[in-house]
Amino acid sequence: MDAVVLAGGFATRLWPITKDRPKMFLPLAEETVIDRILSDLEADDRIDRVFVSTNREFATDFRAYLNSSRFEKPRVSVEETSYEGEKFGVVGALAQLIDREAVTDDLLVVAGDNYIGFDLAEFVDAFESRDVPTLAAYDVGSLDRASSYGIVTLDGDRVVDFQEKPDEPASTLVSIACYAFPADAVGLFEEYLTAGNNPDEPGWFIQWLHERLPTYAFAFDDPWFDIGEPAAYLDTVQFTLDGAVSVDDTATVTNTTFGENVLVLDNAVIEDAHLTDTVVFPEATISDASLDRTIVDEAASIEGIDLSDSLVGAHTDISE
C-alpha cells in the first residue's frame, strides 16, 4: 500500500503565521502537526511508500524537514503550483501524483493539516477487512459546522448517500480528509476528471464514487481537529498540552506568570508578562504584556500592550 499526505495548500486563513511556512510545520507541544501522521505511517509495515504532496513554493522546506527528521519512508512529490491561484484542486493533484509516481497499489490518502486522534493503523485495518473504498467519519455535533464538510449517510457502515458541503446538511456526520482506496479504484480518478467533474475537494469524488463502488465508513469519536484557521490551531494546542505549560530550555523567562496551555519555543525571551492559551515562536520577545489566545511568530517583539485573539507576524514590533 502507498500513502499520500496532502500538504499542498497555502493556508491563507492562517496568514501571516503561514505565509512563509507550511501550516503542517506548526508546533504542537513537542512535535509538529504533520509529525503524528508521519509517525503512524512510518510504523505501519503495510505502508511501502509515503508521498508528501506539496507545491513548488514549499517543496524545498519539506525536503529539508524530512531530511532532518527521523522518518525514512516519506518523499516529496511536487505539484506544479507556486501560489493559490494556480491550484487545480485536491482531486486534480491526486490524479497527477498517481500518474507521476506510478501508483498502482492500494492507496491511503490523509490530510497533513489534520490532528487525528486514532492510529492510522486502525483505519487501514477497517479498510483491509472489506477491501473497498473507505472514509473516516466524525460527528461534529453542529449542523452549521457540518455544512463546511461532506455529509455522510450510512446504512450500518455502508455509505448510502454523500453530499459535499450542502447548504442544509441532513446530519452532523461528516467525512474527514482520510480515505483508503483499493487498487482497482485508484484508476477511477482519471475517469472522474476526464468526465469533467469537480477537481477540487475529495468529497466531490466520493460523492461520485459511492454510486459506482460499495463505499464504507470508519466512524470514530477520538479527538479530531481540522487546522484551517487560528482558533482551530490554538484549540489543537490546547488539547495536546491538556492545560500544561511547555517552555523550551533555551527560552528566557523572568517575572512572568502562566495560565493554561502555553507553548514557548526556543530562544524566546519573556519578562514581566502573563500568558494563557498562547504560542510563542522562536526568538520572539515579550515584555510588560498580557497575552490570551495569541500566536506570536518568530523574532516578533511585543512590549507594553495586552493582546487577545491575535496573530503577530514574524519580525513585527508592537509596543504601547
N, C-alpha and C positions, 0 to 999 in steps of 0.2 A: 504493500500500500504506500502511495505517495501522499504528501500533505502540502497544502498551500496555506501560508499565513498571510492574510490580506493586510498590507501596510502601505497602500498607495495613495491614501488621502492626504490633503493639505491642511486639515483641521483648522479651518478659518474661524470657527466659533471659539477657538481657544487662543487666538492671537491676542497679544503679542507673544505669549509664552511658547507657542508652537510655530511661530513664523520662521524660525531658523533651525528647528529641531523636530523630528518626528514625534508625535504625541505618544508613540509606543515606548519612547525613552523617558517619559515622565516617571519620577521616582515614587515607589510605594514602599514605605519602610526601608528594608534593606535590598530591595530588588526593583526592577522597572516593570512597567505594565506588561511588556511582551515576555518577560522572563518566565512567568508562571506557565505560559503556553509552551514556550520552547523547552522548558524542563519536562513537561508531560510528554512531549513528542520525542525528546531525547531518550526518555526512559522506556518507551514502548518499542519492543523489538519488532513489532509488526509494521512499524513505520520505517521504510527504507530511505526515502529521500524527502527532505523538507525544503520547500522553496519559499523564501520571503519575497513576496511580490510587492515591489515598490516602484516609485517614479524615478526619473533621471536625477531630479533635484536632490533626493535623499539617498541615492544609491551608494555614494561614497561613504556617507555616515553609517549606513547599515553594514557595509563591508568592514569598516574599521571596528564597529561594535562587535560583530560576530567573530572577527579575527582575534579580538582580545578577550572573548568570552570563553566559558568552559564547554560550550556546545560544539559538537563535531558534525552533526547532520546538516544544519541549515546552510543554504547558499542563497545568494541574492539573485533574483530574476527580475530584470528591469522592464517596466512598462515604458513605452516611448512617449512619456509626458513629463513636462517640466513645470507646469502650472495648472491651476484648477480648470481653466477654460479649455485646456487640451484634453481633459479626461474623457474617455469613451465608455465609462461605466464599468462596474464591477464584473458583470457578466461578460462584457466585451474583453476586459483584461484577463479574465479566467480562460476564455476561449483562446486568446493569443498565447497565454502561458502553456496551455495544454498542447498547442501546436509547437511552440518554441522549444519546450522541454521534452517533447515526445512522450507525453503521459499516456499510458495505455492500461495501467493498473487501476485498482480501486483508488478513490481519491477522497481525502479528508480536507475540508475547507473550513478555516476558522478565522475570525477577525482578530487582528493583532492588537486592537484597541479595546477589547472587552476583558473585564475581570470575570472569569468563570469559576464558580465555586467547586464544581465537580471535577474529578480527574478525567481527562480526555480518554483514558483507557476504558472507563465505564461506558462512554459514548460509543467507542469502537466496538466494545462487547455487544451493545444493543444492535448496532449495525450488522455485525457479523452473524448474529442469531437469525437474521432474516435475509441478508444479502440483497436488500432493496434500498432505494433512496431513503435516507433518514435525516430528520432535522431535530434540533434541540428546541424545546418549547417551554416557556416560562409564563406564569400568570402574573402580570404586572399590577393587577388589582385596581385598575383605573381605566375606564373607557376612554377618557381624554388622552391618557398616555398611550393606550393601545393603538390609537389612530395613527401613530407615527411608525407602526411596525406592520408586519404581515400577520393577519389574524388566522389562526388555525382552528378548524372544526374537526373533531375526532369522533370516530366510532371505535371504542376501545382505544387502541394505539394507532389505528389507521387514519390517515388524513383523508377526509371525505369532502372537505372544502377548504380553500385557501384564498384570502382576499388581501392583496398588497395595499396597505395604507388606506383603508376605506374611510370615508368621511363619517360613517356611522357604524363602528365596529359591532359585530354581533356578540363578541365576548371579549374577555381580557387575557385570553391565552394567545401569546404571540410567539412567533419564530425568532430566535436569536441567530446571529451570524455564525452558526456552527452546523455544518452539513457533511454527510458522507454519501458518496455515490459509487455504486458498483461499476466495474469496468465497462459494462455494456451501456451504461447511462452517460459516461463521460463524453462519448461522441455526439450526444444529443445537443451539447452546447452550440456546435456549429450549425446543426439543423435548425435550432431555435433562432439563431441570429440571421441565418440565410432567409428565413421566412419573414424577416422584417420586424421581429418582436423587440420589446424594450430592452436595450443593452445595459441598463443602469443597475438597479438593486437586484440581488439574487432572488428576492421574493417573487419578482415577476417570472423568473424562470421556474420556481417551484410551483407557482400558480398554473403554469402551462404544463409542467412535468407530471403533476399528480393525476392529471386526466389521461395520461398515457401509460404510466407505470405505477404499480402499487407503491405508495409512499407512506412511511411511518414516522411517528414522533417519539422522541425520548423526552418525556416530560420530567422536569426536575424542580425542586424547591430550594436548592442550595443558593447561596448568595450569587447575584449577577449584577454587574454594573456596565452600562454602555457609556464609555468615557468620551462623550462628544462635546461637552461644554464644561466650563469651570466648576459649576456646582456639582456635576457628576464626578469630576476628578476629586474634588475635596471630600465628597461622600465616600469615595473608594478609599482614600487615605484614612478617613475616619474609621472605616470598617477594618482595614488592615492593622491600624495602630491599636484599635479597641481601647481608646482612652489614654494610651501611653504617650510619653514624650520621648522622641528619639533625637539625640544630639550627637553629631559626628565628633569623634575625638579631636579633630583638628579645629573645630569651631571654638570661638572665644565668647563666653557668656558671663557677664558680670551684672550684679544688682538687678536681676531680671526674674520675673515670675511667669509661670506657665499654667494655662488651663489644660484642657484635654486635647489630644490629637494634634501634637505639634511635631513637625519634621524639620530639623535644621541640618543642612548638608555641609560639606567640607569647607573649611576656612571662612565660614560666615562669622561676622562679629556683631554681637547683640549686647547692648548695655542700657540700663535704666528703662526697661521695657516690660510690657506684658503681652503675651501671645496666646491665642487659643484657636484651634482648628485652622492652623496656618502652616504653609510650606515655605521654607526659606532656602533658596538655591545657593550654590557655592559662591563664596566671596561677596555675598551681599552684606550690607552694613545697616543696622537698625539701631537708632539711638533716641531715647526720650520719646517713645511712641507706644501706642496700644493698637494691636492688630487682631482682627477677628475674621475668620473665613477669608483669608487673603493669601494670594500667591505672589511671592517676591522673587523675581527672576535673578539670574546670576549677575553679580557685580552692581546690582542696584543699590541705591542709598536712600534711606528714609530717616528723617530727623524732625523731631518736634511736632509730629502730627499723628492723629488717630485715623485708622482706616478700617472699613468693614466691607465685606463682599467685594474685594478689589483685586485687580491684576496689575502688577507693576512690572513693566518690561525691563529687559536686560539693560544695564548701564544707564538706567534712568535715575535722576536725582529729584527727590521730593522733600521739600522742607517747609517749615512754617513761614 
